[in-house]
Amino acid sequence: MTTFIIAALTADGSIAKDSHQPSTRWTSAEDGQFFARQTKQSGVMVMGRTTFTTIGRTLPGRTTIVYTSRPAQFSHRFSQAQAFGPAQPNLVPGGLLTTKLGPRRLITALAAKGLDSLAICGGTSIYTQFLEAGVVDKLYLTIEPVVFGDGLRLFGQLGRQYSLRLDELRRLSAQTVVLEYSVEK
C-alpha cells in the first residue's frame, strides 16, 4: 500500500496560523483541485479530530477516518461516525469512521480490506505519528505564496532525521508549486 502525506505549506513552512484555521482560507483554488484529485484517487483519507472539525464534514467520494481518543464524544457530535477496527466496518465513499489504532495497525487493517493507497491529511500530530511509524512513502507538499511569520509546523518533534528524494516539481499556477518527495527508507 502507498501511504502519502498531502499538505499545503506557506512559504515560511506553516500548515496553518493556528489549529482553528482551515487551509481553504489561505490556499489557492489550484491547490484545492490538486488535493481533491489526489484524495479521490486514494479513496481514503486519515486526519486528526481537530483537522476534521475545521473542515466540519466528510468530502464526497472519499472515506474519512478520524483519529480521536474520545470516539463516543466525537460520534455524539457527528452521528454518522462509526468506529473502525480490523474486523469492521466496510469503507464507504463519503463515510466517516473513527479510530485509535496505531498507524501500522491501521494500514494493515486497510490493506486487508483491499486498499492500495492512503492519504494522510493532517494535522501536525497525525503527520508526525505516521512519519515516525515508518509507513509514509510519499509527501505531496504544495507551497503557497503566503507568509504567516509563525504558525503550526508540518511535523512536531521527530525522533530522527528523515531523507527525502525529490521526484517531481509541478507548477499548479504561476505562484504555486507542488513538491513530490519519496521517503528514503
Helices and strands as residue ranges (DSSP letters): E 2-10, E 14-16, G 23-25, H 29-42, E 44-48, H 49-55, E 63-67, H 71-77, E 82-83, E 96-99, H 103-112, E 117-120, H 124-132, E 138-144, E 152-153, E 164-171, E 177-183
